[in-house]
Amino acid sequence: MTTTADAAVRTEHEELVARAGALVPLLRKNAARTEEGRRVVEENIEALTEAGLFRLTVPRRFGGHEADLRTFLRVSSELARGCGSTAWVATLINVSNWVAGLLPDQAQREVWGENPDARCCGVLAPSATSRKVEGGQVITGRWGFASGSHHVQWASLGFPVVDAEGRQVDQGAALVPVEELTVEDTWYVAGMRGTGSNTLVADEVFVPDHRIMSVTQAVQGVCPTEHKDEPLYRSALVPVLALVLAGPQVGLARAAMETVTASLAKGRGISYTFYEKAAEAPSTQLQLAEAAQLIDTAELHMLRAAEDIDAWAREGEVMPLLSRARARMDTGYVARRSREAVDLLLSVQGAGSFAEASPLQRIWRDQETGSRHAVINPAISAELYGRALLGIEEQVTPLI
């Protein structure tokens, strides 16, 4: 039975998607500057903040939207129609905020108690050393690819949890104020240049126990937040961390489609043929139709996985391994289909796609780079899903 409260939440979520769509012209205008500066321009950050789009996963208790994963993905997909780097940064900040929402209430109040617009970034890889001290752990390490590092106040960092004798007893994620870290400018890349995915460095930083989460337990659905009645924070950890990266992929592919169809509408021809209007060529029509179908297919898989994750979270049950593996598979599938769509659209547009003045070359580079994030890897995703389908207990990664 649908309640008035449910309807109000749905209306709020649709409004968030609409706000993202309204920002597309601004993000497109600033896309080149974002890339050239290797960070999202402040005008974009301010606009996203004003629209409440950095609060997607902040608990309602702190003035956030506590939006479900389906809404999250639709928002990030819309943003990517305007700028891939901006969408990627918004995605990684929102998912890192979600990770902060899995921590005890004390840690959450430290993050958002005085500033509901506080933002987090995160790197899960445990590229650090640590030592046990009274009340917490002291960590030292370097974490690369911290997207959005220019625009956050907190960072969630993977590290090995050790006992008093220095033996590793767990894998953890530590929430650390960015002011206690050093940000090294290391992000020089071909695509997603504007994401500021630099390297975070910690040198003997103390992290209290209440700001440490066991990644091992979180993968199994056990998180330290006391607010067990909030469905969003019951969502399966790894499927969420992987699937959120699909939103920008679909949005970039749609941006490419919009760019090409707009160009075709101007009536340009096909060089070295008798076609004075490319839109009249069956080859153009067929390739355009196939690209559109690929994008729709990618979006359908993305939203199916999101709805699956959201449903298990609403029920308050741990998402089964097979369903979690399928979500990983869906994420890789979205990346492949989105890349294929952009490739077709580049062929329709021709060599002019790669002119520096064309937004298509930036969309292409952003797509090629973002879709190769390690957690997306389609081949690995297929392998772990195949093992899950066959009931093989030994897996290729613990991150399922």
C-alpha positions as CSV (number, residue, x, y, z in Angstrom):
1,M,0.0,0.0,0.0
2,T,1.4,3.4,-1.0
3,T,1.4,6.0,1.8
4,T,1.4,9.8,1.6
5,A,4.9,9.7,3.0
6,D,6.0,7.3,0.2
7,A,4.6,9.6,-2.4
8,A,6.3,12.6,-0.9
9,V,9.7,10.8,-1.0
10,R,9.1,9.9,-4.6
11,T,8.3,13.5,-5.5
12,E,11.4,14.6,-3.7
13,H,13.6,12.1,-5.6
14,E,12.1,13.2,-8.9
15,E,12.9,16.8,-8.0
16,L,16.5,15.8,-7.4
17,V,16.8,14.3,-10.8
18,A,15.1,17.4,-12.3
19,R,17.6,19.7,-10.5
20,A,20.5,17.7,-12.0
21,G,19.0,18.0,-15.5
22,A,18.7,21.8,-15.0
23,L,22.4,22.1,-14.3
24,V,23.4,20.4,-17.6
25,P,23.9,23.6,-19.6
26,L,26.1,25.1,-16.9
27,L,28.2,22.0,-16.6
28,R,28.6,21.8,-20.4
29,K,29.7,25.5,-20.4
30,N,32.3,24.8,-17.8
31,A,33.5,21.4,-19.1
32,A,36.5,22.6,-20.9
33,R,37.6,24.8,-18.0
34,T,37.2,21.9,-15.6
35,E,39.4,19.7,-17.8
36,E,42.0,22.4,-18.3
37,G,42.2,23.2,-14.6
38,R,42.3,19.4,-13.7
39,R,39.6,20.1,-11.1
40,V,35.9,20.9,-11.1
41,V,35.4,24.6,-11.3
42,E,34.0,26.2,-8.2
43,E,30.9,27.5,-10.1
44,N,29.9,23.9,-10.6
45,I,30.6,22.9,-7.0
46,E,28.6,25.9,-5.7
47,A,25.7,25.0,-8.1
48,L,25.7,21.3,-7.0
49,T,25.8,22.4,-3.3
50,E,22.9,24.9,-3.8
51,A,20.9,22.2,-5.5
52,G,21.5,19.8,-2.6
53,L,23.1,17.3,-4.9
54,F,26.0,16.6,-2.5
55,R,23.5,15.6,0.1
56,L,22.0,12.7,-1.8
57,T,23.3,10.1,0.7
58,V,23.5,12.3,3.9
59,P,21.1,11.1,6.6
60,R,17.8,13.1,6.9
61,R,18.8,13.5,10.5
62,F,21.4,16.0,9.3
63,G,19.3,17.7,6.6
64,G,20.2,15.2,3.8
65,H,18.0,13.5,1.3
66,E,18.8,9.9,2.1
67,A,18.0,9.1,-1.5
68,D,17.8,5.5,-2.7
69,L,20.4,4.1,-5.1
70,R,18.1,4.4,-8.1
71,T,17.7,8.1,-7.6
72,F,21.5,8.5,-7.0
73,L,22.2,6.9,-10.4
74,R,19.7,8.9,-12.3
75,V,21.1,12.1,-10.8
76,S,24.7,11.2,-11.7
77,S,23.7,10.1,-15.2
78,E,22.0,13.5,-15.7
79,L,25.1,15.4,-14.5
80,A,27.3,13.4,-16.9
81,R,25.3,14.7,-19.8
82,G,26.9,18.0,-19.0
83,C,30.4,17.1,-17.8
84,G,31.9,13.7,-17.1
85,S,34.4,14.9,-14.5
86,T,31.8,16.8,-12.5
87,A,29.5,13.8,-12.5
88,W,32.3,11.5,-11.4
89,V,33.3,13.8,-8.6
90,A,29.6,14.2,-7.5
91,T,29.3,10.4,-7.6
92,L,32.4,9.7,-5.6
93,I,31.6,12.3,-3.0
94,N,28.1,11.0,-2.5
95,V,29.1,7.4,-2.2
96,S,31.9,8.4,0.3
97,N,29.2,10.3,2.2
98,W,27.2,7.1,2.2
99,V,30.1,5.2,3.7
100,A,30.4,7.8,6.4
101,G,26.7,7.1,7.1
102,L,27.6,3.5,8.0
103,L,29.7,4.6,10.9
104,P,28.6,5.2,14.5
105,D,26.5,8.2,15.3
106,Q,29.4,9.9,17.0
107,A,31.4,9.9,13.8
108,Q,28.4,11.1,11.8
109,R,27.9,14.0,14.1
110,E,31.5,15.0,13.7
111,V,31.1,15.1,9.9
112,W,27.7,16.7,9.6
113,G,26.7,18.0,13.0
114,E,27.8,21.5,12.3
115,N,27.9,21.4,8.5
116,P,25.3,19.4,6.6
117,D,27.1,20.2,3.4
118,A,30.4,18.5,4.6
119,R,31.8,16.3,1.9
120,C,33.9,13.1,1.9
121,C,36.1,11.3,-0.6
122,G,37.4,7.8,-0.3
123,V,39.9,5.1,-1.4
124,L,39.1,1.6,-0.2
125,A,42.5,0.0,-1.1
126,P,44.5,-0.7,2.1
127,S,47.7,1.0,0.9
128,A,49.0,1.8,4.4
129,T,50.6,0.6,7.6
130,S,49.1,0.9,11.0
131,R,49.7,0.3,14.7
132,K,47.3,-0.2,17.5
133,V,47.2,2.5,20.3
134,E,44.8,3.1,23.1
135,G,41.5,4.2,21.7
136,G,42.2,3.6,18.0
137,Q,44.9,3.1,15.3
138,V,47.7,5.2,13.9
139,I,48.0,5.0,10.2
140,T,50.6,5.9,7.6
141,G,50.2,5.5,3.9
142,R,49.5,6.8,0.4
143,W,46.1,6.5,-1.4
144,G,46.0,7.2,-5.1
145,F,43.0,8.2,-7.2
146,A,41.1,10.1,-4.5
147,S,38.5,11.7,-6.8
148,G,37.2,15.1,-5.6
149,S,40.2,15.6,-3.3
150,H,40.0,19.4,-3.9
151,H,36.4,19.7,-2.6
152,V,36.1,17.6,0.5
153,Q,36.6,17.9,4.3
154,W,36.9,14.2,5.1
155,A,38.5,11.1,3.6
156,S,37.6,7.4,4.1
157,L,40.8,5.4,3.7
158,G,41.5,1.7,3.6
159,F,44.1,0.3,5.9
160,P,45.0,-3.0,7.7
161,V,43.7,-3.1,11.2
162,V,46.3,-4.6,13.6
163,D,46.4,-5.8,17.2
164,A,48.8,-4.7,19.9
165,E,51.4,-7.2,18.6
166,G,51.2,-5.7,15.1
167,R,49.4,-8.7,13.5
168,Q,46.7,-7.8,11.0
169,V,43.3,-8.8,12.3
170,D,41.0,-7.1,9.9
171,Q,40.7,-4.7,6.9
172,G,39.3,-1.4,7.9
173,A,38.2,2.0,6.5
174,A,39.3,5.0,8.5
175,L,37.5,8.4,8.4
176,V,40.1,11.2,8.6
177,P,39.8,15.0,8.4
178,V,41.5,16.1,5.2
179,E,43.3,18.8,7.1
180,E,45.3,16.0,8.8
181,L,46.5,14.7,5.4
182,T,48.7,16.0,2.5
183,V,47.2,16.1,-1.0
184,E,49.9,15.4,-3.6
185,D,49.1,16.7,-7.1
186,T,49.5,13.4,-9.1
187,W,46.5,13.3,-11.5
188,Y,47.9,13.8,-15.0
189,V,45.8,11.6,-17.3
190,A,44.1,11.4,-20.7
191,G,40.5,11.3,-19.5
192,M,38.5,12.4,-16.5
193,R,41.1,15.1,-16.1
194,G,38.9,17.3,-14.1
195,T,38.2,14.9,-11.3
196,G,41.3,15.9,-9.2
197,S,41.9,12.2,-8.4
198,N,45.1,13.0,-6.6
199,T,47.1,11.1,-3.9
200,L,46.3,11.4,-0.2
201,V,49.2,11.0,2.2
202,A,49.0,10.2,5.9
203,D,52.0,10.4,8.3
204,E,51.3,8.9,11.7
205,V,47.6,10.0,11.8
206,F,45.6,8.9,14.8
207,V,42.1,7.6,14.0
208,P,39.8,6.9,17.0
209,D,37.9,3.6,17.1
210,H,34.5,5.3,16.4
211,R,35.8,6.5,13.0
212,I,36.9,3.0,11.9
213,M,34.7,0.5,10.1
214,S,35.5,-3.1,9.5
215,V,35.3,-3.6,5.7
216,T,35.2,-7.4,6.2
217,Q,32.1,-7.1,8.3
218,A,30.5,-4.5,6.1
219,V,30.8,-6.7,3.0
220,Q,28.7,-9.2,5.0
221,G,26.1,-6.5,5.8
222,V,27.3,-5.7,9.4
223,C,27.9,-2.0,9.9
224,P,28.4,0.0,13.1
225,T,25.7,2.6,12.6
226,E,23.1,2.6,15.4
227,H,20.4,3.7,13.1
228,K,19.2,0.3,11.8
229,D,15.9,1.7,10.7
230,E,17.4,3.7,7.8
231,P,17.2,1.5,4.6
232,L,19.8,3.3,2.6
233,Y,22.5,2.4,5.1
234,R,21.5,-1.3,4.9
235,S,22.4,-1.4,1.2
236,A,25.0,-4.0,0.2
237,L,28.5,-2.4,0.4
238,V,30.4,-3.6,-2.7
239,P,27.4,-3.6,-5.1
240,V,26.8,0.1,-4.1
241,L,30.5,1.0,-4.4
242,A,30.7,-0.6,-7.9
243,L,27.3,0.3,-9.3
244,V,27.5,4.0,-8.6
245,L,30.2,4.2,-11.2
246,A,27.7,3.2,-13.9
247,G,25.8,6.4,-13.7
248,P,28.4,8.6,-15.3
249,Q,28.9,5.9,-18.0
250,V,25.3,6.1,-19.2
251,G,25.2,9.9,-18.9
252,L,28.4,10.2,-21.1
253,A,26.9,8.0,-23.7
254,R,23.7,10.0,-23.8
255,A,25.8,13.2,-24.1
256,A,27.5,11.7,-27.1
257,M,24.1,10.8,-28.6
258,E,22.8,14.4,-28.1
259,T,26.0,15.9,-29.6
260,V,25.8,13.7,-32.7
261,T,22.0,14.1,-33.3
262,A,22.4,17.9,-32.9
263,S,25.1,17.9,-35.5
264,L,23.1,15.7,-37.9
265,A,20.1,18.1,-37.5
266,K,22.3,20.9,-39.0
267,G,22.3,18.9,-42.3
268,R,25.9,18.1,-42.7
269,G,26.9,15.6,-45.4
270,I,29.2,12.6,-45.5
271,S,32.6,13.4,-47.1
272,Y,33.5,11.5,-50.3
273,T,29.9,10.3,-50.9
274,F,26.9,11.6,-52.7
275,Y,25.1,12.1,-49.4
276,E,24.6,15.8,-48.9
277,K,22.8,15.1,-45.6
278,A,24.3,12.4,-43.4
279,A,20.9,11.9,-41.8
280,E,19.5,10.5,-45.0
281,A,22.1,7.7,-45.2
282,P,20.8,4.3,-44.1
283,S,24.2,3.6,-42.5
284,T,23.8,6.7,-40.3
285,Q,20.3,5.7,-39.3
286,L,21.3,2.1,-38.5
287,Q,24.3,3.1,-36.5
288,L,22.3,5.7,-34.6
289,A,19.6,3.2,-33.8
290,E,22.1,0.7,-32.6
291,A,23.8,3.2,-30.4
292,A,20.5,4.3,-28.9
293,Q,19.6,0.6,-28.2
294,L,23.0,0.1,-26.5
295,I,22.5,3.1,-24.2
296,D,19.0,2.0,-23.3
297,T,20.3,-1.5,-22.6
298,A,23.0,-0.1,-20.4
299,E,20.5,2.0,-18.5
300,L,18.1,-0.9,-18.0
301,H,20.8,-3.1,-16.5
302,M,21.9,-0.2,-14.3
303,L,18.5,0.5,-12.9
304,R,17.7,-3.2,-12.5
305,A,20.7,-3.6,-10.3
306,A,19.9,-0.5,-8.4
307,E,16.3,-1.6,-7.7
308,D,17.6,-5.0,-6.6
309,I,20.0,-3.4,-4.1
310,D,17.3,-1.0,-2.9
311,A,14.7,-3.8,-2.5
312,W,17.0,-5.9,-0.3
313,A,17.8,-2.8,1.8
314,R,14.2,-2.0,2.3
315,E,13.5,-5.5,3.5
316,G,16.4,-5.2,5.9
317,E,17.9,-8.5,4.7
318,V,21.5,-9.2,3.6
319,M,21.7,-9.3,-0.2
320,P,22.6,-12.9,-1.3
321,L,26.0,-13.6,-2.8
322,L,24.5,-14.4,-6.2
323,S,22.5,-11.1,-6.4
324,R,25.6,-9.2,-5.3
325,A,27.7,-10.9,-8.0
326,R,25.0,-10.1,-10.6
327,A,25.2,-6.4,-9.6
328,R,28.9,-6.5,-10.2
329,M,28.2,-8.2,-13.6
330,D,25.6,-5.5,-14.5
331,T,28.2,-2.7,-13.7
332,G,30.7,-4.2,-16.1
333,Y,28.0,-4.7,-18.7
334,V,27.0,-1.0,-18.5
335,A,30.6,0.0,-19.1
336,R,30.9,-2.2,-22.1
337,R,27.6,-1.2,-23.7
338,S,28.2,2.5,-23.1
339,R,31.6,2.3,-24.6
340,E,30.3,0.5,-27.7
341,A,27.6,3.2,-28.1
342,V,30.1,6.0,-28.0
343,D,32.3,4.1,-30.5
344,L,29.4,3.9,-32.9
345,L,28.6,7.6,-32.5
346,L,32.2,8.5,-33.2
347,S,32.0,6.6,-36.5
348,V,28.8,8.5,-37.4
349,Q,30.4,11.8,-36.7
350,G,33.6,10.9,-38.4
351,A,37.2,12.2,-37.8
352,G,35.8,15.6,-36.9
353,S,34.9,14.0,-33.5
354,F,38.6,14.3,-32.5
355,A,39.0,18.0,-33.2
356,E,39.9,19.8,-30.0
357,A,36.9,22.0,-30.5
358,S,34.5,19.0,-30.4
359,P,33.0,17.9,-27.1
360,L,32.9,14.4,-28.5
361,Q,36.7,13.9,-28.0
362,R,36.4,14.8,-24.3
363,I,33.4,12.6,-23.9
364,W,35.2,9.7,-25.5
365,R,38.3,10.2,-23.3
366,D,36.3,10.5,-20.2
367,Q,34.3,7.3,-21.1
368,E,37.4,5.3,-21.9
369,T,39.1,6.3,-18.7
370,G,36.1,6.1,-16.3
371,S,34.9,2.8,-17.6
372,R,38.2,1.2,-16.8
373,H,38.1,1.7,-13.0
374,A,39.3,-1.5,-11.4
375,V,35.9,-2.2,-9.7
376,I,34.1,-2.0,-13.0
377,N,36.4,-4.4,-14.9
378,P,33.9,-6.4,-17.1
379,A,36.1,-9.5,-17.5
380,I,36.6,-9.8,-13.7
381,S,32.9,-9.1,-13.1
382,A,31.9,-11.8,-15.5
383,E,34.4,-14.3,-13.9
384,L,33.1,-13.8,-10.4
385,Y,29.5,-13.9,-11.6
386,G,30.1,-17.1,-13.5
387,R,31.7,-18.7,-10.4
388,A,28.7,-17.6,-8.3
389,L,26.3,-19.1,-10.9
390,L,28.1,-22.4,-10.7
391,G,28.3,-22.4,-6.9
392,I,32.1,-22.3,-6.8
393,E,33.0,-21.1,-3.3
394,E,36.5,-20.0,-4.2
395,Q,36.3,-16.5,-5.7
396,V,38.6,-14.1,-7.4
397,T,38.0,-11.2,-5.0
398,P,36.5,-10.7,-1.5
399,L,34.8,-7.6,-2.9
400,I,31.4,-9.0,-3.9
